[in-house]
């Protein structure tokens, strides 16, 4: 059955993937974003607007069956006021617009940052949420807004993804890819034996589209089935690249202190999320999504980082000009480039 869907943030990294998959499945797609759509522009309807503008999102939601809400200020934004106004107030505006427009279903993309550092792994949908920094707290508050809307009768499903990868994924990952491409060392904290799970954007989009077809408000944790430690993931990347790059260890406490100090001085592209969680284990139990949605992940951690790296190398010369969202634009390494000189 053909559906009419609205994708907020549909011009961003993940939004473009989601819109593309929806088009392939035969849906009519409307993108709501402050930036015009790129890859699928001829095939989608574009509504220009900001989720903080209640009137604009209200107009965009009219006549659609499903709303996929993906707009968020990510950790790299480092602006607490934006975390609240976009991630919390913006989500409330989307939910009100969906209610007023008589939308059948809302699928809200949240974040694994709501869990902070979990006390035990794997993390389930019922694990305690203990966000450690402003971004995670804002995403959890947005989830609470979604739950309130669901209690009031709106059909809202929450999707929590692990760190998203795929071709075109840049942001902080561009620093890693630049180091590997240049044959420089890349680093783990301590032994790098923390288990760290990613999710491919196309696997995540598949989960969102399946969730939209299932009535009833619930929550799904989404991540790769095949993953390992941070050291294993980075080793797979440098082996794939074959540039002479290698994986090295940094002492955890001094490294975290250095990351924080450089970020506060504006000399490195870190946010609190990075120094708090890079060396920690976090992975999802995805049994609920597998059983209730018939969803399975297709990509392993190693396959994801290799694909994302290959895209970066193929487009590196074009990336000096920002493409839009934080995840679509490479960040500048700043003083981290000094680490390339280590023998």
N, C-alpha and C positions, 0 to 999 in steps of 0.2 A: 504494500500500500504506500503510495506517495504521500509524504508528509511535508508540511511547510515548517522549516526550522529557522530559528534565530541563533546565531553564534556570536556572543559578545567576545570581543577580543579576537575576532576572526581574521584579522590581518597580522596577528602575532605568530610566533613560531609554532606553537601547538595548535592555535586556532586555524591556521592554514591547513594543517594536516587533517584536522577534524572536518573542516568544510570540504576538503577534497574527498575524503571517504564518504561523507554524506551525499555528495554529488554522484559518486560512483554507484551508490545504492539507489539512486533515483529520487532523492529528496530535493525539494526546492529550498534553496539556501539564501538567507539574508544575513549579511555581515554587519555588525554594529561595532564601530571602532573609530578612534580619532584619526587613524591612518587608513588610506584606501587599500583595498585588497590587492595582492600582487599576482601570485601564480594562477589563481582561478578567477581573476577579475571578470572575464567575459561571461562567466557562467553563474555569477552570483549577483544578487541585488545588494547594493551598498547603502547603508544608512550611517551617515557621519554623526558621531556624537560621543559624549563622555558619560560614563555610568553615574557620575555625580550629578548629572542633569536629569532630574526626574521626568521632566516633560519630554526630553529627547528619547529616553529609553522607553517611555510610555508609548510614544508613536511607533517606535521600532517593533514593539511586541504585538501590535495589533495584527490579527489575522494569521498568527502562527500557531502551530500545534505544540511544538516543543521548543524550549529555550535551553541552550547550553551556555552556561555562564563561566567564562574563562578569564575575564579581565582581572588582573591583580598587579599591584606593585610588588615586585620581587625583592629579595634581600639586598641586591646591589643598589636599590634605590636609596637605602639608608635614611629615609625621611619618615619619621614616625607619624607626622601629620598626614602624609599621603597613605601610609599603611592603614590608618583609620578611615580617612575620607574615601579612599578607593576600595579597599578590601572589605570594609565593614559597611559604611554608608552606601557605597555603590552596590553591594550585594543586596542590602535592604531595598534599594530603589528597583533593582531587577525583579525581586520577588513581588513587590507591590505592583509593578507593571504587568507581571505574569498573572497575578490574581485578577487585576482589573480587566485584562484582555481575555480572560477565560482560557488561558493556556492549559493544556492537558497535563504537561509534565515539565519540570525543571530539573536539569542535571547540573549540579554545582561542582566545579573542580576546586578541591581544597589542597592540602599539602601534608606531607609527612612531618613537617616542622611542628605540627600541633602536638607531637609526642615528645619533643625535646630529646633527651637521652633516655631511652626506655630502661626500666629496671630489669626486664627480661626480654629475650627474643625467642621465637618470632613474635611480632606485634600483630594482634588481631584487632578487629573493628571495636572490640570492647575493652582494649587496653586503656590504661589511664592516660589522659592527655596532660602533659606537663611542659608546655612550651617554655623555652629558656630566653627568648629574645623577642623584640618588638614585632617582627614579621610573623613569627609563629603564634604569638598572642593574638594578633589581628586576624589571622586565618581561623583560629579557634573561635574568636568572637563571631566571625562570619558564619561558622558552622552553627553556633547557637541561634543566630538569626534564622538560619534555614530550618532548624528544628522547631522554632516558634511558629514559623510559617506553616510547617507540616502539621503541627498540632492544631492550627487554625483551619486546616482543610486543604491546603495546597499540596499537591503531590511533588515532593522534592527528594531527589536522591543525591547523596554526597559521594563523590569519588575522591579518594586520597591516593595520589600517585607518589612513588618514590622519585628520585631525581631523574628528569626526563632527558633522553638523548635521541639522536637521529640526525640525518643529514640536514645541515643548516643550523644546528644547535651550537651557539657560540657563547656569549657571556663570559663567565669565569673559565669555561672550558677552553676558550681560545688561548688562554695563557698556557695551559697544559699542552695544547696542540702545537703552539709555537715552539716551546722548548723541545718537544719531541722532533719536530720537523728540522730544527737546527742542530740536532744531535746532542743537545744539552741534557744534563741529568734532571730527573724528576724525583719528587720526594714524597715519602710517606712519613707519618708521625710514629715514632717508636719503631716497632718491627713491622708495622703495617698489617698486623694480623686481625684487624677489625673487619668483620664481614659487612660489606656495603653493597646494597642492591640498587640497580638502576631500572628504568622502564623505557622501552622504545616508544616514541610518539605514536607510531601507527598501532602498537598494541594498546596503548592508552585510549586512542580514539575509538578503537573497536569496542573496548569496555564501555565507554561513554554511550556509544550508539546502541549497544545491547541493553544498557541500563535504561535508556529512554523507552525501550519497548516493554519494559516490565513495570506494571502498575504497582504502586505502593512505595512509601517513603522508607528508605534504608540507607546504609553506608557500605561502601566497598573499598577495601585496600587493594591497590594494584601495583604489581612489581614483577620483575623477571623471575622465572622459575629456576634458571640456571645462572648462578653468580657465585662469587667467592670472596676472598679477602681483598682489601684495597691493594695490597702488594701484588696479588695475582692478577687483578684487573689491569694495573699499570704495566706489569710485566708482559701481559698479552698485547698491550698496545705497542710497547717499544719493540717487541719481537715482530709484530706486524709491520711496523714502520721501517725497520732495518736501517736506521740512520746513525746507529752508534749510541743513541740515548740509552741510559740505564737508570734503574730505580735505586735510590739511596734513602737512608733513614736520617731523620732529624730527631733529637731528643724532644719529647712531647712538651714539657712545661716551657722550656726556653722558646721553642718554635711558636707555641700559642701566644706567649707574651710578645714575641717579635711581630707576629701577624697583627696582633691588636694594636701595637704601638705604631707600626707603619700605616695601618688603616686610619688611625686617629690623626696622623700627620698628613694624610692624603697622599702618601707615597706608595701605596700598594692597593690593589682593587679587592680588598676583603671586606666582608660584612661580618657581624657577630656570628651569624649562622655558620660561617666557614671555619673559624677557629674553634668554635665550640663543638662542632659535630664531625669535622673531617676525619678525626682519629677515632671515632666511636662506631660501634656496631649498631646497625639498625636494618632489620629486614622484615618484610610482611609475610604473614600467612594469607594466601590468596584463595583459601578453600571456599569461602562464601561466593566469590565471583565465579569460580569454576563450577560450583554446584548450581547456583541460582541463575547464572547468565550463560552457562555453557562456554565461558571464556577461557582461553589459554594464551599464554605468552608465546611468541614465536622467536624472539631474539634473546640471546644470552648477553651477559655483561660484555664479554669479549667481542662479540659480533657488533654490539652497539657502539663501543668506543672506536672500533676499527672503521665502521661506516662513517661516523661523525668526523673522525680524523681525516679520512680520505676526501670528504667533502671540503673540509677546511683547506687542505693542500691544493685541491683543484681550483678553489676560488680565492686563494690567499691574496692574490694581486688586486682583487676587487674590493677587499674588505676594509680599506682605509676610510671609505665613506659609510657612515652608519646606515643600516637598513631599516631601522624602526625600533622595535622593542628591545629591552635589555638582553633577552635571550637570542635575538637575531643579530646583535652587534657585538663585535669583539671588544673586550676591555683592554686597556693599556697596562702592561705589566709593571710599569713604574720601576722602582728600585729592585724589583725581583729579577730584572735582567742581569743584575750583578751575579746572580747564582749560576748563570750560564758559564761564567769564567772559572768555576771550580774545576780543578784538574781531575 
